[in-house]
Amino acid sequence: MRVVDVVATTLADRGVVRAFGVVGSGNFHVTNALRTAGVEFVATRHECGATTMADAHARISRTVTVVTLHQGCGLTNAMTGLAEAAKSRTPLVVLAAEATNPHSNFFVDQDALATSVGAVAMRLDDPADAATTAAAAFDTARDERRTVVLNLPLPVQDLPVPTDGGEAPARVAPTPPEPTSDHVAALVDELARATRPVFVAGRGARDAGPQVAALAADAGALLATSAVANGLFHDDPWALGISGGFSSPTAAELIRDADLVVGWGCTLNMWTMRHGRLLGPGARVVQVDLEVDALGSQRSIDLGVVGDVGAVATAVRQALEGRPRADAGYRDDQTRARLDAGVRWRDHDLVDTSTTDRIDPHVLTIALDDLLPAERVVGVDSGNFMGHPSVDLSVPDEDGFCFTQAFQSIGLGLATTIGAALARPDRLAVAALGDGGGLMGVAELETVVRLGLDMVVVVYNDDAYGAEVHHFGPDGHDLATVEFPDTDVAAIGRGFGFEAVTVRSVEHLDAVAEWVAGPRDRPLLVDAKVVAEPSWWLEEAFRGH
């Protein structure tokens, strides 16, 4: 067997089921070796799209996903998606062909590129190490939740593997650290003292929703999530939705009034806590995380607990059984009345800013929420519009929302939604994009059509980079560099094979309803001509920088 055959077989045996990429001469053989080993390959139109699709697929499927790239320019094209995945601690293995001759046009320092954005760099130099190196890349990705770039030098890929180099060592899964009895007792004390506790669950709690919710019920705590864990407590009557810049006024007030905030697999960063403004005076802060380095990394905390989120929640709940609450905690009648009055943005009185030729983005999104099937997976790009789909498009659970925002790049939303759609083919996929990000990632519209995905692409089209318009415009700056002529995005969608509709009013959404009721044999693109308006969430983002 060749080196590429052993690498592919090892990854397939470890559990890889899907790979993404753009195939060139350098990764042609390893990609076909993956297919021979039973790994499904998804061809994309750009390497950044491939990496972002793999990122989203890994998040939603909870599996290690593979990317295959051409040497040099294939990797540089992928760098923005790679940075997003690495900063999000997404378990990916990136198989990057590598030119080792420094005089080659394709030569770049691929190790330095990978490590510069926080990925782990590995290299396979010796054919005898093919299986062990591929296994190490997979195990590092899965066990340490890292994005790994495994460089495959061109002169090595087709070399034969010695008989003793084709078998990978057995995988030994790490044992998560158990919370100490002292930490469990300290957290029990915090909960026993608190009269208004709030739990905020993040990425590290996505597999522990039931355990955290059960403890919250016993402790009288309200439930919220960071943006990346949106949907985790969808069906819980004491849930507040997203904590942070996307919080509704009611949710923000209830979080700000808490006397104890517990972050479960959540760093309680500036986005989730609105630069600390969601922490009321005197509120105590506890953080539970699998890694000790995460504790207090974003803000001062009163107690840090190391351990798996589910295990900690279960241990604390068991310890709390001997100390039942004397009252309802934050789950009292007054709080119930406030929640019943409406905790979602759509429950608040909103001014409809629609004009004769532009639709209010809140009105648009609420109408889409009512029209589209509830079983959905929503991918959101970055930009001025991003809060609307994040807060107004409900999702059924934590697998219904994919938020690739760690690097805060526009242009990743469409690829994000494709990866999520492939992980959850049983659901309607909804891609929410701005016009800037949508046009940046436009090539992947062909991928949607080619794969026959059941998808709605909604483009919030204000003909501008809205964040910059609303940040710099009030100070009188020249905005010519961030405003553009009207673009017929619907026509572009039709060119790729989409059904498409231009929406300027609620009445135009009748075409969306017809598509939902119809055969849905082609994906739908909604070119929504939205009112240009500033967003409170990006005002905070600019302030934070």
N, C-alpha and C positions, 0 to 999 in steps of 0.2 A: 504493500500500500504506500501511496505517496503521502507526504506531509499533509497536504490539504485534505486527503481522505481521512486520515486519522483525526485531524482537528475537527472535521465535520461530524464524524461518527461519535467522537467523545462528547461533543456538545449535545448531539441528539440523544445519546444515552443518558446524559445528565438531566435532560428534560426540556430542552429547547424545542419549540414547536413551530415558531414562525421567525422569519428573517426579512429585513427590508434593505433595499439598496439600489444603487445605480451601477450597472455592470460595465466595467471597462476591461482592458486586457489584463490588468494586474489582479483583479478579483474574479475573473471569469471562471477559473477552475475551482476555486474554493466555493463559489456560489453554486455551481453545478454539483459539487460534492455534498453540499448541504441538502440539496434537493434529492440526491440519490439516497442520502441517509434518512429521508422522510421528513425533512424540515420544509414547510411551505415557504416559498419565496415570493415576496411582493415587490414588484418592480415599480419604482417611483420616478418622477421626472426631475428631481433635484436631490442632492445628497443631504441638504438641510432638512428637506421634507422627509426623507427616509429616516433620519435620526430622530426627528420629532415624532413621526408615526410610531417608531419603536419605543420611544419614551412613553407615549400615551398607552400603547398596547401593554407594556410591562406594568404600568400603574394599575390599569383596570383588570388585566388578566392575572396579576400577581405572579407572573412567571418571568424568568430571565429571557430577554428578547435579544436577537442578534441583528447587527447592522454590518453589511459588507461594503467596502469602499475601495476605489482605485487609489493607487499611490499618489502622494503629493496633492494634486489639485482636488482629488476626491475627498481627502481629509480636510483640506482647507475649506471646501464648499460646505462641509458638514459642521463647521466649528460652532456656529451659533446654536444649532440644535444640540450639539455635544455639550456646550456650556450649560444650557438649560437642564439637561439630564444630569450632569455631574453636580450642579448646585442643588438639584432636587433629590440627590441621593437615589436615583433610579437605577435598578440593577440591569445594566446593559453590558453586552460583550460586543465591542466594535472590532471586526476583523478588517484591518487596514493593510493592504498591500504596501510594500515599502521599497523604494529605490535606495540601494546602499552605496552606489557610486556617486561621490560628491560632485562629479561633473555631469550627472544626468539632469535633464531639464526638470525631472520630477522630484529631485532631491530637496527635502526640507527636513528640519529636525523634528521628526514626528513625536518623539518622546517629550520634547519641550512644549510642543503644541498641546499635547494631551494634559500634561501636568499644569500648564498655565491656567487652565480653566477648572482644575480640581479633579480631573479624571486620573485613574491609575494607569501608568504605562507599563506594558510588558512586551517582551520580544521573544520570538521563537528562532533561535540561531542553530540549534543542533537537532537534526531529525530524530535522534534517539530520545529527545525530550518532548516530542510532539504531543503525546497523550497527557503527560503530566503537566505540561504548560497550559494546554487547553483546559484541563480540569481545574488548574489553579485559577485561570481567568474566570471560569464559571463560578467557582466556589467563592472567590473574592467578591464578585458581583452580587451573588445571592446572600452570602452570610454577612458581608459588611455593608450591603446596600450601596454599592459603588458602581460607577460607570468605568469599565475597563477597556482600554485600547490595546488590543493584542496585535502588534506589528508582525507582519509576515513578509520577511525579505524575499524579493523576487528570486534570487538564486537558490533559495531553500525550498520554496513551495513544492516543486515537483520532484524533489529528491526522494529516494526510497527510504522507508522507515525500517530500521533493524527489527528483527522479530521481537526483541524484548522492549521495544519502544512504542508498541501499539496498544498497550493496555493501561488504562488510567487507574490510579489508586481509588479505592472505595471512598466515597464521600462520607465524611463524619460531620454531621450538622452540629454547630455550636450550641451549647446550653445557655439560654439567657440567664443573666444574673438574677438570683432571687432577692427580693427586697428584704432588708434586715428587719428583725423584730423591733428594733428601736425606731426605725423610720416608719414602720407601720403604726406603731403606738403613737408616734408624734403626729402623723396625719389623722389618726382617730381623734386625738386631742383637739386638733385644729377644727375638725368637722363638728365635734361636740360643742365647742365654744361658739361656732359661727351661728348667726341667726339668719343670714342672707347669703348662703354660699352659691357660687356659680361655677360650673365646670365648663372649660373650653377644651374641646378635643381637636387635635391636629392630625397631621399625616400619620404619626406613630400610633394613633388610636383607631385607624380605619378597620382593623381586624378585631377590635375589642369593643365595638359599640354596645352590645348587650350587657357586658360586664360593667362598663362605665354607667350606663343608664340604670342598671339595677342598684348600684351604689348610690347614684343620685337620688333615686326614689327613697332609699332608706335614710339618706342624709338631709332630705328636704332641699336639694339643690336644683337650680335651673340649669338647662343644658344649652350650650352654644358650640359652634365649631369655628375653626379657621376656614379660610376660603377653600383650601385644597381638600378639606374633609366635608364640604357642603353635602347635605343629604343624609349624613350619618344618623341623625335623630329625626328623620322626616315625619314619622308617625307618632312621635312622642308629644303629648299635649302640653308638656312643660318646656318645650324647645323654643329657643329664641331665634334660630337661624344662624347666620354668619355674624361673628364678632369682628368688629373693626370698621373700616371705611364703608363697607356695604351694610352695616347695621341700620335697621329702621330706627326712627326716633324712639319708639317704645322699647325696642331691644337695647339700644344704647343707654337709655335711662335706667333700665333694670340692671344692666351690667355695672354701670357707674355707681349704683346704690349698694352693690355687694360689699359685704365685709370680709369675704374670703373668695379669692379666685384661684382655682386649681387648673393648671395647664396639663392636660393628659397627652403626651406625645406631641407637645406644642410648645414652641419656644416663647410664645407671648411677645412676638416681635412688634416693631413699630406699626406694622399694618394691622395686626390683630388687636392691638391695644390703642390704636390711634395716637401713637407717640406718647402713650401713658395717660391720655385723657380719659380712657375708659376705666381707669383705676381711681376709685374715690379716695378721699383723704382717710388714712388709717386702715385701708384695706390690706389684709395680709395676702401674700402671694406664695403659692406652692407650685412646684414643677415636678412632674413625674416623667422620666425619660429612660430609655434603654442605655444611653451613653452618658457617662459622668461629665464629659466635656460640654454637653449641651446645657447642663444645669447652670442657670444664671448667665448664659452667653449673650442674652439680649437685654436683660434687665435684672435689677436686684431682686432676689427672692428671699423669703423667710425660711423656707424649707425646701430641700431638694431630695427627691427619692429616686434611687436608681433601680430599674427593673422593668420587665415587660409590662406594658400598660394593663393588659388583661389580668395578669397574675397579681399586680399590685392592687387593682380594683377589687379582685376577689378576696385577697387577704385582708384588706381593710374592711370590706363588708362583713367578713366573718368575725373580725375583732370588734366591729361596731355592734354586733348582735347583743353583746352583753351590756351595751350602753344605749338603750333605745331613747329616741328624742322625746322630750316632754312636750314639744310643740311641732308644728308643721314645717318649721324652718321658713324657707322662701316660698314654699308651696301653700300659702295661706289664701284666704278668700279674697283679700284685696288684690293680690297678684293675679289670682285666677280671673278676676273681673277685668284687669288690664289686658291680659292675654286674650280674653274672649272678645274684647273690643277691637282686637286686630293687632297682630305683631308684624305682619308683612307690610312691605311698602305699599302694596296695592290697597291695603285697608285704610290708608291715610288719605285725607283730602288732598288731591294733587291737582294743580292748575294745568289744564290742557292748553299747551302752547302751539298747537297745530295751526298752520296757515292754509291758504288756498292751495299751495303746491308743496307743502312740507308737513310731515306727520310727526307729532310729539313722540320721542323714542319710548317714553313710559307707556303711552297709550298703545303704541305699536306692539310692545313686548307683552303687555297684559292681554291684548287680543290674541296674539300668537299662543300664549300660554293656554288660553281657553280653546283654541282651535286644534292644536297639535295633540296627538295621543300622549297620555300621561306616562306610558312606558317609553322613556326616552333616555338618551345619553347626550349631554350638552358639552360641547367644547367651545371655549371662549378665547378669542385673541386678546391682545393688549391694545389699549387705546382709550380715548376719551369716552367711548360708548360703553365700555366693558361692564360697568355696574348694572346696566339695565338687564341684560340676560342673566347676570349672576344672581340678581335678587328677584326678578320678575318671572323667570322661567323655572317653575318648580321641578324638582327631580325626585324620583322615587326612593333613592338610597344613595350611599356613597359611591356606587358604581355608575351613577347617572350624571356625574359632573367631573370634567377633566380640565384642570386649570394649570397650564404650563406658563407660569409667571415668575419663576425664580430669577431669571435673567432679564425679565421685563422687556423682551424684544417683541415688536410687532411682526406680523407675518407668519406666526407659527400656528395660528388657530385652525386653519383648514387641515393641515397635516395632523394636528392633535386629534381632530374629530375623526379623521380616517382611521388612525390607530385605535381609538376608542371604539369605533364602529366595528372593526374587525374583532375586537375582544368581546363585544356584546352584539352579535348579529341579530339577536332576538328583539332589539329595540330600534326605534327610529332615532337616527343620528341627527343632531341639530348643531350646525356650525354657526357661531355668532362672530362676525368679523366687522371691522371697520373698513372703509373703502381703501385706506392706505395699506393696511395689513392684508386685506383681501387681494389687492392687485400685486402686492409683493410676493404672495404665495400662489398666484393664479395658475401656475403650471399644473398644480395638483388637481385642478378641476378635471383634467383628463383622466387622472387616476380614479377619481370617484366614478366617472362614467364607465371606464373600462372594467372596474371591479363590480359594477352593478349594485352599488351601495344604496340602501334605502336612506336617503339623506335630504335634509332641507338646509340650504346655505342662506343665511340671512346677512345681508351686507347693510350695515348702518352707514349710509352714504351722505356725508355732509360736505363732500368735495374739498376736504382739507385734512391736514394733520391737526385734529381738533384740540388736542391737549396743548400744543404750542400756541395755537390761535388764542385760546382762552387764558393762557398764562401770560403771554407777552402782549397781547392786544390791549388790555386795559391801561398799560403804561405807554401806549402810543407808538410801539415799535412797528416797523414796516413788516407786514405779514406776507409779502409777495412770494417768499420762499416756501411757505407752508399752505398756500391756498391754490386750488387748481380749477380748471374749467370743468363743467359738468361732464361726467363720464357715464356712458350707457352700459352699466355693468350687466344689465339683463341681456343685452345683445351679445356681450362677451360670453355669458353663460350659455346662450343658445349655440354659439359657435363651437363650444366644447361638447354639446349634446344634451344640455340641460333643458328641461322646461323652465321658463322664466317669466316673472311678472314684475312690473314696476309699481311700487306702492307709494302713493302720496296721501292717501286717506284710508280710514277704516274700511270704507266700501270696496276698495281695491283688494282687500284681503279675501273677498269672495272666491277669487281664483285659487287661493291657498286652500280654502275649504273644499273646493272641487278636486284639487289634487289629492288631499287627504282621503276623500271618499272614493277616488278613482282607483285605477289599477296600480298606480305608482310604479310604472315600468321604467320611468326615467327619474333621476333626482330633480329637485326643484331649487331654483335660485330666486331669492326675493331681493330685488334692488330697492331698498327702502330709502326714499329721499327724506331724511330726517331733519328736524329743526336743529340748527347749530346752537348748542347751549353748553355752558360750563358744567363740569361734574365736580361734586364735592370731594369724591375719592381721589381725583388727580390733583386737586388743589392741595390736599394733604401730602400727596406723593412729592410734589415739587417742594413743598415746605420742608419735607424730611431730608431733601438733598441740598 
